[in-house]
Amino acid sequence: MSWTRKQLSILAVVATTSFMGTFLISSINIALPAIEQSFQLDAVTLSWVLTAFLLSMAILLLPVGRWGDLTGIKRLFKIGVVLFTLSSVLCAFAPSGYWLIGFRLLQGGGAALTSTTGPAILVSAFPPQQKGRVLGISVSAVYLGLAFGPFFGGFLTQSLGWRSIFGVASVLGAIVITITWLFLGKDEKKENPSGSKMSFKGVLFYVIGLTAMVYGSSAIPDYRGWILILLGFLSLAMFWKVESKSSNPVINTKLYTKNRLFAYSNMAALINYSATFAIVFLLSLYLQKIQSLTPREAGIILVAQPIMMAIFSPVAGRLSDRIQPRYLATIGMAMCTLGLASFAFLGQATPMWLIVALLVWVGLGFAFFSSPNMNTIMSSVDKTKYGVASGSAATMRVVGQIISMTIATFFFALLFGNQQVESVSQELFLKSLRYGFITFSVISLAGIYFSFSRGSIDRN
C-alpha cells in the first residue's frame, strides 16, 4: 500500500524530532567529563545534567498525554519543538553548572511535549495494519540519534568544546520548526463534552513523589536521602489513590488494572529502560577514565549499540505486524539481560573488541524488544486513548531512564561521596560499575516475565 504525501510528511516530522532528542542525550553523555572539568562539578552533581532533563520529561508526560487527547496533539507537538529549541540556545550559553541544569529542565519539558504526542500523531495517520511498520521507523530514528550522538558529540567536544553540541541542537531545532509548520497541519476540531476535562488534583503528589525519589537517591548515604525516597514512595501511592477515585483523572488507572496487555507491556518497557539506559553513561566514563580514550574515540566505540538498534528496529516492527510481539520482545529482553550481566565483568584489561561485541549484542536485543513492545501498547487501546497510551509509554521510558540513572547515582554517592569521577581510584570506579551492572541484570530478569506473560494482540 502506497503512502500519501501527507502521511510521508507526518512520518518525516515525527522521525526528525525523535532523532533530535536522542541525539542530544547521547552527545551530552560523551561530553560529561568536559562539563565536569569546565564547571568543577562532583560526580553526583554531574549526573544531574542528565537527570534534570529526564525528570522534567517524566513530570510532564502523563498530563500532556491526557491534555493532547482533549485539546489536540498537533498543537502541543508544535509548542514542544519551539520550547526545546529555545532551551537548547540557553544551554549553549549557560554560565555555570547549576544554570545548565536549570536550562536542561526546560529542555526536558519541550521534549516531553514532542515525545508524548509524536507516536499518537503517527498511529492516527496510518491504517492499523501498518502501526508496527511506522512505529518501527520512528523508533529507528530514535536510535539513529543515539548512534550519531556519541560520534559527533565526541568530535564536537574535542574540536569546539561541549557548548557546540547545544549549538548544533539549536540549528536542528530551527529546521524542525520550519518543517513542522509547513507539513504537520492542524488538529481536527474536537467536541469537548461536559465533564471532559483534566483534573490535576493528583498531579501534585506525582511531582513531589518523583522529585523526592530522584533527589533523595543523590543524597544517600545521608539519612535525609532515605527519608526523601520514602516520602517519594508515599506520594506516588497517594497519586495512584487519588487518580483511581477521580472522575477526570490524568491517567486512567483502569487501563493498568483491567487491561493486562496494556499494563504488562508498560511494565516491561519500564523495566527494560531501567536496566539499559545508564549503559552509555557508565561506559562513557569507563572508556575515558579506565581505557584512556579521547571523547571522539569513546564516541566511536559507543556507536555500536545504537547502530544495531537503528538497523533492526524497523525489521522488528514489521515482524511484529505478522508475529505476536510478545515473542520478539521476550527474546530481546533475554538478550539484554545476558549483555548486562557480562558488562559487570569489565576491567582494566578488557579488550576493546569484547566491549564492542557486547554493545552490538545489547543493541540487537533492545531493537527486538522496543518496536514490538510499542506496537503492543498502541494496539491495546482504541483510537480515543492514543494520546494516553503514547504518554504512558513515553512515561515508562523516561521514568525507567530516571531509575537507571538513580541506580548509577546511588552507587556513585555511596562509594565516591563528593569526589569527582576523575579523582577516584580506578579500582573504586570499577567497583561502582560492577555493582551497577549486577543490579541492572537482576532488574532485567523480571522484565522477561512481564514481556512473555502479557498475552497476545487481537489483530481485529
C-alpha positions as CSV (number, residue, x, y, z in Angstrom):
1,M,0.0,0.0,0.0
2,S,1.4,3.4,-1.1
3,W,1.5,6.3,1.4
4,T,0.1,9.7,0.6
5,R,2.3,12.9,0.7
6,K,0.6,13.9,3.9
7,Q,1.4,10.6,5.6
8,L,5.1,10.8,4.5
9,S,5.3,14.4,5.8
10,I,3.9,13.4,9.2
11,L,6.3,10.4,9.4
12,A,9.3,12.7,8.5
13,V,8.3,15.3,11.1
14,V,7.9,12.8,13.9
15,A,11.0,10.9,13.0
16,T,13.1,14.1,12.8
17,T,12.1,15.2,16.3
18,S,12.7,11.7,17.6
19,F,16.2,11.9,16.2
20,M,16.8,15.3,17.6
21,G,16.1,14.5,21.3
22,T,18.1,11.3,21.5
23,F,21.0,12.9,19.5
24,L,21.3,15.5,22.2
25,I,21.1,13.0,25.1
26,S,23.8,10.7,23.7
27,S,26.0,13.6,22.7
28,I,25.9,15.0,26.3
29,N,26.9,11.6,27.7
30,I,30.2,11.9,25.9
31,A,30.7,15.5,26.9
32,L,30.2,14.8,30.7
33,P,33.9,14.7,31.6
34,A,34.4,18.0,29.7
35,I,31.4,19.6,31.5
36,E,32.8,18.3,34.8
37,Q,36.1,20.0,34.2
38,S,34.5,23.2,32.9
39,F,32.3,23.8,36.0
40,Q,34.3,21.7,38.6
41,L,31.2,19.5,39.4
42,D,31.3,16.5,41.7
43,A,30.1,13.1,40.4
44,V,26.6,13.4,41.8
45,T,26.0,16.9,40.6
46,L,27.4,16.0,37.2
47,S,24.7,13.2,36.9
48,W,22.0,15.9,37.3
49,V,23.0,17.3,33.9
50,L,21.3,14.2,32.5
51,T,18.8,13.6,35.3
52,A,17.3,17.1,35.2
53,F,16.3,16.6,31.6
54,L,14.7,13.2,32.3
55,L,12.9,14.4,35.5
56,S,11.3,17.3,33.7
57,M,10.1,14.9,30.9
58,A,8.7,12.4,33.4
59,I,6.8,15.0,35.3
60,L,5.0,16.3,32.2
61,L,4.5,13.2,30.1
62,L,1.3,11.8,31.8
63,P,-0.6,15.1,31.9
64,V,0.5,16.0,28.4
65,G,-0.9,12.7,27.0
66,R,-4.3,13.4,28.5
67,W,-4.2,17.1,27.6
68,G,-3.4,16.1,24.0
69,D,-6.4,13.8,23.8
70,L,-8.7,16.7,24.9
71,T,-7.2,19.7,23.2
72,G,-5.2,18.5,20.2
73,I,-2.0,16.6,19.9
74,K,-0.5,18.6,16.9
75,R,-0.7,21.9,18.7
76,L,1.2,20.5,21.7
77,F,3.7,19.0,19.4
78,K,4.5,22.4,17.8
79,I,4.8,24.1,21.2
80,G,7.2,21.3,22.3
81,V,9.5,21.9,19.3
82,V,9.8,25.6,20.0
83,L,10.5,25.1,23.7
84,F,13.1,22.5,23.0
85,T,14.9,24.8,20.5
86,L,14.9,27.9,22.7
87,S,16.2,26.0,25.8
88,S,19.0,24.5,23.6
89,V,20.2,28.0,22.9
90,L,20.1,28.8,26.6
91,C,22.1,25.7,27.4
92,A,24.8,26.7,25.0
93,F,25.4,29.9,26.9
94,A,24.9,28.5,30.5
95,P,27.3,30.5,32.9
96,S,27.5,27.7,35.5
97,G,26.7,24.1,36.1
98,Y,23.6,24.9,38.1
99,W,22.3,27.2,35.3
100,L,22.9,24.4,32.8
101,I,20.9,22.0,35.0
102,G,18.1,24.6,35.2
103,F,18.0,25.0,31.4
104,R,18.0,21.3,31.0
105,L,14.8,21.2,33.0
106,L,13.2,23.5,30.4
107,Q,14.6,21.4,27.6
108,G,13.1,18.2,29.1
109,G,9.7,20.0,29.1
110,G,9.9,20.6,25.4
111,A,11.0,17.0,24.8
112,A,8.0,15.8,26.8
113,L,5.5,17.6,24.6
114,T,7.0,16.1,21.4
115,S,7.7,12.6,22.6
116,T,4.2,12.1,24.0
117,T,2.3,13.4,21.0
118,G,4.6,12.1,18.3
119,P,3.5,8.4,18.3
120,A,-0.1,9.4,18.7
121,I,0.1,11.6,15.6
122,L,1.7,8.7,13.7
123,V,-0.8,5.9,14.6
124,S,-3.7,8.3,13.8
125,A,-2.4,9.0,10.3
126,F,-1.8,5.3,9.2
127,P,-4.1,2.2,9.0
128,P,-4.0,-0.2,11.9
129,Q,-2.1,-2.9,10.0
130,Q,0.8,-0.6,9.4
131,K,1.3,0.6,13.0
132,G,4.2,-1.7,13.6
133,R,6.0,-0.5,10.5
134,V,5.7,3.3,11.0
135,L,6.4,3.0,14.8
136,G,9.5,0.9,13.8
137,I,10.7,3.7,11.6
138,S,10.1,6.3,14.3
139,V,12.0,4.1,16.9
140,S,14.8,3.7,14.3
141,A,15.1,7.5,14.2
142,V,15.4,7.5,17.9
143,Y,18.3,5.1,17.7
144,L,19.9,6.9,14.8
145,G,20.1,9.9,17.1
146,L,21.7,7.7,19.8
147,A,24.1,6.3,17.1
148,F,25.2,9.7,15.7
149,G,25.3,11.4,19.2
150,P,28.4,9.7,20.6
151,F,30.4,10.1,17.5
152,F,29.6,13.7,16.7
153,G,29.4,14.6,20.4
154,G,32.9,13.4,20.8
155,F,34.1,15.2,17.7
156,L,32.4,18.5,18.7
157,T,33.6,18.3,22.3
158,Q,37.2,17.7,21.3
159,S,37.2,20.2,18.5
160,L,34.9,23.0,19.5
161,G,34.0,22.4,23.2
162,W,30.9,20.9,24.8
163,R,28.8,24.1,24.2
164,S,28.9,23.4,20.4
165,I,26.6,20.4,21.0
166,F,23.8,22.6,22.1
167,G,24.6,25.0,19.2
168,V,24.0,22.1,16.8
169,A,20.8,21.1,18.6
170,S,19.6,24.7,18.2
171,V,20.2,24.6,14.5
172,L,18.4,21.2,14.2
173,G,15.5,22.6,16.2
174,A,15.1,25.6,13.9
175,I,15.0,23.3,10.9
176,V,12.4,21.1,12.6
177,I,10.2,24.1,13.5
178,T,10.2,25.1,9.8
179,I,9.3,21.5,8.7
180,T,6.6,21.2,11.4
181,W,4.8,24.4,10.5
182,L,4.9,23.6,6.8
183,F,3.7,20.0,6.8
184,L,2.1,18.9,10.1
185,G,-1.2,20.8,9.7
186,K,-3.7,21.5,12.4
187,D,-5.8,19.3,14.7
188,E,-9.4,18.5,13.7
189,K,-11.9,20.3,15.8
190,K,-12.7,18.4,19.0
191,E,-16.0,18.3,20.6
192,N,-15.4,18.7,24.3
193,P,-18.5,17.2,26.0
194,S,-19.4,18.3,29.5
195,G,-17.1,16.7,32.1
196,S,-14.3,16.0,29.5
197,K,-11.6,18.0,31.3
198,M,-8.5,17.2,33.2
199,S,-8.2,17.2,37.0
200,F,-4.8,18.0,38.3
201,K,-5.6,17.1,41.9
202,G,-3.3,14.1,41.9
203,V,-0.5,15.6,39.8
204,L,1.0,17.4,42.8
205,F,1.6,14.1,44.5
206,Y,3.2,12.7,41.3
207,V,5.6,15.7,41.0
208,I,6.5,15.6,44.7
209,G,7.0,11.8,44.6
210,L,9.1,11.6,41.6
211,T,11.3,14.6,42.6
212,A,11.8,13.4,46.1
213,M,12.9,9.9,45.0
214,V,15.4,11.2,42.4
215,Y,16.8,13.9,44.7
216,G,16.9,11.5,47.6
217,S,19.0,9.0,45.7
218,S,21.7,11.6,45.2
219,A,21.7,12.5,48.9
220,I,22.5,8.9,50.0
221,P,24.1,7.8,52.3
222,D,22.9,10.8,54.4
223,Y,19.8,9.9,56.3
224,R,17.9,12.7,54.5
225,G,18.3,10.8,51.3
226,W,16.4,7.8,52.7
227,I,13.7,10.0,54.2
228,L,13.2,11.7,50.8
229,I,13.0,8.3,49.0
230,L,10.3,7.1,51.5
231,L,8.4,10.4,51.0
232,G,8.6,9.8,47.3
233,F,7.1,6.3,47.5
234,L,4.3,7.6,49.8
235,S,3.5,10.5,47.4
236,L,3.3,8.2,44.4
237,A,1.0,5.9,46.3
238,M,-1.2,8.8,47.1
239,F,-1.2,9.9,43.4
240,W,-2.4,6.4,42.4
241,K,-5.2,6.5,45.0
242,V,-6.4,10.0,44.0
243,E,-6.4,9.1,40.3
244,S,-8.3,5.9,40.9
245,K,-11.1,7.8,42.6
246,S,-11.1,10.9,40.3
247,S,-13.9,11.3,37.7
248,N,-11.5,13.2,35.4
249,P,-8.1,11.5,36.0
250,V,-4.8,12.4,34.3
251,I,-4.2,8.7,33.9
252,N,-6.9,6.1,33.5
253,T,-5.9,3.6,36.2
254,K,-8.3,1.0,34.9
255,L,-6.1,0.7,31.8
256,Y,-3.4,-0.7,34.2
257,T,-5.8,-2.8,36.4
258,K,-8.2,-4.1,33.8
259,N,-6.1,-4.3,30.6
260,R,-3.4,-6.9,31.1
261,L,-1.9,-6.4,27.7
262,F,-1.5,-2.7,28.2
263,A,-0.3,-3.0,31.9
264,Y,2.3,-5.7,31.3
265,S,3.7,-4.1,28.2
266,N,4.2,-0.8,30.0
267,M,5.8,-2.7,32.9
268,A,8.1,-4.5,30.5
269,A,9.1,-1.1,29.0
270,L,9.7,0.4,32.5
271,I,12.0,-2.5,33.4
272,N,13.9,-2.5,30.1
273,Y,14.7,1.2,30.2
274,S,15.5,1.0,34.0
275,A,18.1,-1.8,33.2
276,T,19.7,-0.4,30.0
277,F,19.7,3.4,29.9
278,A,22.7,4.0,32.1
279,I,24.9,1.8,29.9
280,V,26.1,4.7,27.8
281,F,26.5,7.0,30.8
282,L,28.7,4.4,32.6
283,L,30.6,3.2,29.6
284,S,31.4,6.8,28.5
285,L,33.1,7.4,31.8
286,Y,34.7,3.9,31.8
287,L,36.2,4.3,28.3
288,Q,37.7,7.7,29.1
289,K,38.8,7.0,32.7
290,I,39.9,3.4,32.6
291,Q,40.7,2.8,28.9
292,S,42.2,6.4,28.5
293,L,40.3,7.1,25.2
294,T,39.6,10.6,23.9
295,P,35.9,11.7,23.7
296,R,36.0,11.1,20.0
297,E,37.4,7.6,20.4
298,A,34.9,6.7,23.1
299,G,32.1,8.0,20.9
300,I,33.1,5.7,18.0
301,I,33.0,2.7,20.3
302,L,29.6,3.6,21.8
303,V,28.1,3.9,18.4
304,A,28.0,0.1,18.1
305,Q,24.9,-0.3,20.3
306,P,22.5,2.3,18.8
307,I,23.6,1.4,15.2
308,M,22.2,-2.1,15.8
309,M,19.0,-0.5,17.3
310,A,18.6,1.8,14.2
311,I,19.1,-1.0,11.7
312,F,16.9,-3.7,13.3
313,S,14.1,-1.7,14.9
314,P,12.2,-1.3,11.6
315,V,12.7,-5.0,10.9
316,A,11.4,-5.9,14.4
317,G,8.5,-3.5,13.9
318,R,7.4,-5.1,10.6
319,L,7.8,-8.6,12.0
320,S,5.5,-7.6,14.9
321,D,2.7,-6.9,12.4
322,R,2.9,-10.6,11.5
323,I,4.3,-12.4,14.5
324,Q,2.8,-11.9,18.0
325,P,5.0,-9.1,19.5
326,R,5.4,-10.9,22.9
327,Y,7.7,-13.5,21.4
328,L,10.0,-11.0,19.7
329,A,10.1,-8.7,22.8
330,T,10.9,-11.6,25.2
331,I,13.8,-12.7,23.0
332,G,15.1,-9.1,23.0
333,M,14.7,-8.8,26.8
334,A,16.6,-12.0,27.4
335,M,19.5,-10.8,25.2
336,C,19.7,-7.5,27.1
337,T,19.8,-9.4,30.4
338,L,22.8,-11.5,29.3
339,G,24.6,-8.5,28.0
340,L,24.1,-6.5,31.2
341,A,25.4,-9.4,33.3
342,S,28.5,-9.6,31.0
343,F,29.2,-5.8,31.5
344,A,29.7,-6.5,35.2
345,F,33.0,-8.2,34.4
346,L,34.6,-5.2,32.7
347,G,38.1,-4.4,34.0
348,Q,41.3,-2.5,33.2
349,A,42.5,-5.1,30.6
350,T,39.1,-5.9,28.9
351,P,39.8,-6.0,25.1
352,M,38.0,-3.4,23.0
353,W,36.6,-6.0,20.6
354,L,34.8,-7.6,23.5
355,I,33.2,-4.3,24.6
356,V,32.1,-3.6,21.0
357,A,30.6,-7.2,20.8
358,L,28.6,-6.7,24.0
359,L,27.3,-3.4,22.8
360,V,26.2,-5.0,19.5
361,W,24.5,-7.8,21.4
362,V,22.6,-5.5,23.7
363,G,21.7,-3.2,20.8
364,L,20.2,-6.1,18.9
365,G,18.3,-7.2,21.9
366,F,16.9,-3.8,22.5
367,A,15.8,-3.5,18.9
368,F,13.8,-6.7,19.1
369,F,12.2,-5.5,22.3
370,S,11.3,-1.9,21.7
371,S,9.3,-1.7,18.4
372,P,7.2,-4.8,19.1
373,N,6.5,-3.6,22.7
374,M,5.4,-0.2,21.4
375,N,3.2,-1.8,18.8
376,T,1.5,-3.8,21.6
377,I,0.9,-0.8,23.8
378,M,-0.7,1.2,20.9
379,S,-2.7,-1.8,19.7
380,S,-4.2,-2.5,23.2
381,V,-6.4,0.6,23.3
382,D,-8.9,2.2,21.0
383,K,-8.1,5.4,19.0
384,T,-9.7,7.8,21.5
385,K,-7.0,6.8,24.0
386,Y,-3.9,7.0,21.7
387,G,-2.6,10.1,23.5
388,V,-2.9,8.5,26.9
389,A,-1.3,5.3,25.6
390,S,1.5,7.2,23.9
391,G,2.0,9.3,27.0
392,S,2.1,6.2,29.2
393,A,4.7,4.5,27.0
394,A,6.8,7.6,27.0
395,T,6.4,7.9,30.8
396,M,7.5,4.3,31.3
397,R,10.6,5.1,29.1
398,V,11.6,8.2,30.9
399,V,10.8,7.0,34.4
400,G,12.8,3.9,33.6
401,Q,15.7,6.1,32.4
402,I,15.5,8.1,35.7
403,I,15.5,4.9,37.7
404,S,18.6,3.7,35.7
405,M,20.4,7.0,36.4
406,T,19.2,6.9,40.0
407,I,20.8,3.5,40.5
408,A,24.1,4.7,38.9
409,T,24.0,7.9,41.1
410,F,23.2,5.8,44.2
411,F,26.5,3.8,43.8
412,F,28.4,7.0,43.0
413,A,27.1,8.7,46.1
414,L,27.7,5.6,48.2
415,L,31.3,5.0,47.1
416,F,32.6,8.4,45.9
417,G,30.9,10.8,48.3
418,N,31.6,14.4,47.0
419,Q,34.6,13.4,44.8
420,Q,34.9,14.0,41.1
421,V,35.0,10.9,38.9
422,E,38.5,11.8,37.7
423,S,39.8,11.9,41.2
424,V,38.6,8.4,42.5
425,S,40.9,5.4,42.0
426,Q,40.3,3.0,39.1
427,E,39.6,0.2,41.5
428,L,36.8,2.1,43.2
429,F,35.3,3.2,39.9
430,L,35.3,-0.3,38.6
431,K,33.6,-1.4,41.8
432,S,30.7,1.0,41.3
433,L,30.5,-0.1,37.7
434,R,30.2,-3.8,38.8
435,Y,27.6,-3.1,41.4
436,G,25.6,-1.1,38.9
437,F,25.5,-3.7,36.1
438,I,24.8,-6.6,38.5
439,T,21.7,-4.6,39.7
440,F,20.6,-3.9,36.1
441,S,20.9,-7.5,35.1
442,V,18.7,-8.6,38.1
443,I,16.1,-6.0,37.2
444,S,16.1,-7.1,33.6
445,L,15.3,-10.7,34.6
446,A,11.9,-9.5,35.9
447,G,11.3,-7.9,32.5
448,I,11.4,-11.3,30.8
449,Y,8.4,-12.5,32.8
450,F,6.3,-9.4,32.1
451,S,7.2,-9.5,28.4
452,F,6.2,-13.1,27.9
453,S,3.1,-13.1,30.2
454,R,1.4,-10.1,28.7
455,G,-0.8,-12.1,26.3
456,S,-1.3,-11.7,22.6
457,I,-2.6,-8.9,20.4
458,D,-6.1,-9.2,18.9
459,R,-5.4,-8.3,15.2
460,N,-9.1,-7.4,14.7
